[in-house]
Amino acid sequence: MSEQRRGLVFGAAAYLIWGLFPLYFPLLEPATPLEILANRIVWSFVVVALLLAFRRRWSWLRPLLRDRRKLLLLSCAAVAIALNWGVYIYGVNSEQVVETSLGYFINPLVSVVFGVVLFKERLRKWQWFAVGLGAAAVIVLTVDYGHPPWIALILALSFGTYGLLKKTVGANALEGLSVETAVLFLPAFGYLIYLVAQETSAVQSEGLSAAALLSTTGLVTAVPLLLFGAAATRIPLSWIGLLQYSTPTIQLLIGVFVYDEAMSATQLIGFSLVWTALVILAVDSVAAVRQGRQLDREETGIDAAEAH
């Protein structure tokens, strides 16, 4: 199997695991979303620490500890991903899977807006049109729900912020996660101790089966990240960009067909606007890349002619 094919398999596996999360988190009940989140943080820290120890990859740690700016940015990223995880778990376990999927459909549009606001990037006309469609979708869904789709918006904004901070830092996915979970470890572990002291922990009420299930949150977090990292080094970013839409698509299908969540005509219109916006973004991005390559070839041809 070629490296590209292996990368495609790794990437598809990562996004498939993320897509199946709506089937996984309900298994952890009767633990509350906050207890599940705390377990996910604690067990993720344990798993990534073991992986780093097994690989003996500690050389990056000392320079990072000396860089206060990077530590601050990773700490902010930790807060952003904790918010994202917590809201997602709440959304799934409160039977709002369809809305959680919307958040990850909206996320690419949020990244575009961040580019304009924070980096003063200039959008092409079709990008502006796509952002406008995304805004229209939020308005349509707000009218249908009677309130803004808060779960979707918080998921999109928190994950967009997380991606922005990670891009700024430039940390490896596994190493970044180890720092983020280390930052969150003490509050999360302290909360689990508090639940035990109050005798409200799911582990106390449900026994070893609950403890075993909750301990899997670390592997469920780390494994798709490792698969994604392996894919990102083997396949083009354009493939990654297309694969990312498979996760919310799987989640949407689970919400509608497994959990029988209602999807009104108005919601379908809102989702259709978002999907149209994403198609426009994808087509526009491909066209821009092709145009850039054409210009590079033309400039190379001019340089070659001048050389002769």
N, C-alpha and C positions, 0 to 999 in steps of 0.2 A: 504494500500500500504506500502510495506517495505521501510526502509530508503534507501537501495541501489537503489530500483526502483525510488524513489523520486529523488535521486541524479542523476540518469541517465536522468530522464525527465528534471531536472533543467539544466544539462549540455547540453543536446540536444537542449533545448530552447535557451541557451546562444549562442551556435555556429550557430544555425539557424538564429538568429537575426544578428549576425556578417556576416553571409553568404549573407544576403539580403541587405547589405549596398549598393551594386551597384544599387539597385532599389530606394533607399532612397535619396542619395545625389543629383542626378539630379533634384529631386523635389525642391531643394533649389535654383536653378538657377532662375533669372539671377545673384544672388550673386556670386561673384568670389570665387575660392578656398580659397584665403586668408581671405576673409570676413566670409566664412563658418567656417573656422578654428577658427577665433577669437570668433565667436558666440559659437562654441562648447566648447571652453575653459571657456568662461564667464558663460554660462548656466550650464556647468558641475560643476563648482565651486558652483554655487547657489544651485543646486540639492544636492550635497554631503554635503554641509553645513547644509541644512535643514534636511537631513537624520541623520546626527550626532547630531543635536540639538534635534530631535525627540527621538532618542535613548539615549540621554544624555551621549554620549561617548566622554568625553573630557579629561579623566585622562591620556591618552597617550601623550597629547600635550606638557605638561610641560617638561617631561623627554626628549622628542624629541628636543625641542627648546634649551635645554642645551647641546645637542650632536651635535657639529659642523660638525663632520664627516658624520653623517647620513643626516644632512640637506644638506650638499654639494652633497652627492650621490643622494639624492632625487631631488635636483635642476638639476643635470646632467640628471637624469631620465626624468625630465619634458621636457628638451630640446630634448631628444631622442624621446619621444612620440609625442611631437609637430611636429617634423620633419616627423615622421611616419604618423601621421594624415594628415598633409598638403600634403605630396606627394601622399598619398592614395586618398584623395579627388580630387587632380589634375588629377591623373590617371583615376579615374572613370569618372569624368566630361569631360575629353578630349577623351573619348571613347577608353580607353586602359585597359579595365577590365581584359582581358586575361593576360596581363603582370602583373597587380597587383596581380592576383591569384598566378602567378608564384613566386612572392616574398614570399608568406606565405608557399608555398611548399618548397622553398629553406631554410626557416628559421631554421628548425631542423638541417640541415647540418651546418649552420653557428654556431649554439650552440655547435656542436661537435668540430668545428675548434677552437672556443673560449676556450673550455675545454683543448685542446692541447696547445694552445699558451699561455694562461694566467694562467692555473692551472697545466700545465705540466702533464696532464693526458695521459696515454698510451692507444692507440687505439688497439683494436683487429683487426685481418687481414680483417675481413668482414667490419668493420667500415671504415678502410682505403679505401677499395674498393668502399664503398658507397660515401665517400668524393670525390674520383677520378671520379666517375660517375657524381656527381654534378658539378665538375669543367668542365668535358667534355660537359655537357649540356649547361653551360654558353658559352663555346667556339662555340658550334653549333649554339646557338641562336644569338651570336654576328655576326657570318658569315651571318645568315639569315637577321638580322635587318640592318646590315652594321655598327653597333656600339654596344657596350655592352648594355644589357637590364637594363639601369640605374634605371628605376622605380622599377623593381623587386629587384635589388641589394640594392638600398637604403632602400626599405621597409624591406628586410631581415636583413640587417646590423643594421638599427635603432631599429627594434623590438628585435633583438638578444641582442643589447646593453642595451635596456630598461629592458629586462628580467634578464640580468646579474646584473645590478645595483639593481633591486628590490630584487633579491635573496641575494645579499650582505647585503642589509639593513635589510631584513626580515620584512618589514612593511606589515600590513594588507592591502588588496586591496583597500577598501574604504578609509581608513585613508591615505594610500599612495597617492591615487588620489586626496584627499582633499589638501594635501601639494603641489603636483605637479601643480594642477590648481591654487592654491594660488600664487605660484611662477610666473605663466604665466598670472595671472589675469590682473595686471596693464598694461603690454604691449598690451594685447588683447583688454582690455576695451579702452585704449588710441587710438588704431587703429580704433575702431568702432566710437569713438568721432571724430576722424580725417575725416573719411568717411562722417559723417553727416555734418561736417564743410565745406567739399568740395562739398557737395550735390551729392555725388556719391554712397550713401548707397542704397542697394536694398530695404530697408524698406521705404525709401523716395519715390523711384520710383514705388514700387509695393504695398505699403500700408500695412494694418493690416494683410492681408493674408500671406505676406512674413514674417512679424514679428512673427506671430503665428507659422509658419513652422520652422523658425530659432530657436525659443525658445524650440522646441522639441529636439534639439541636446543634451541638458543636460540629458534628460530622456533616449534617445537612447544610450548615453554613459554609464550611471549609471546602468540601468536595467540589461543588459547582464553581467556586472561585478558582480552584486549582485547574479544573478543566478549562475554564475560560482563559486563564493565563496561558495554558498550553495551546489553545486555539489562536489566541491573539498573536503569537509569535510565528504562526504557520500560514495564516490566511490573510488576505487583504482586509483593510478596515471596512471597505464597502460591503464585504460579505458579513462581517460582524454587524454592521448597521442594519442589514436586512434580517439577519437571524434574530436580532433583539425584539422584533415585532412578534415573533412566535410565542414568547412568554405571555404577554397580555392576551393574545388570541386564545391560547390554551385555557387561560384563567377565565376568560369570558365564556367559552364553551362549557367549562365546568360549572360556572355560575348558572347558566341558562338550562343546561341539559342534565346536570347531576343534582344540583340543589333546587331546580325548578324556580329560580328567581324570575320574577316578572320583568319583561322588557316592553314598555309601552311604545306606541308609534312615535311619540315625541322623543323618547330616549333613543330610539333607532335613528331618528333624524339627527340628533346630537352626535351619536357615535359615527354616523355616516359623514358628517362634516369633518370630524377629526380624522377619519380614515382618508378622506379626500385630501385633506391638508398634508397628511403623511406621504401620500402618493406623489403630490406636487413637490414636496421637499426632496423625495428620493430621486425623481426624474430630473429636477433642477440640479441637484448635486452631481448626478452622473453627467449631465450636459456640461456643467462647469469643469469637471475633471477632464472630459474629452477636449473641451476648448483649450484648456491649459496645456494639454499634451500637444495639441496641434500647433499652438504658438511656440512651444519649446522646439518642435521639429522644424518649424519655419526659421526660427532664430539660429538653430544649428546649421541649417542649410545655407543661410546667409553668411555665417561665420566661415563655413567650409569654402564657399565661393570666394570670399575675400582673401582667404589664405592662399588660394591659387592665383 
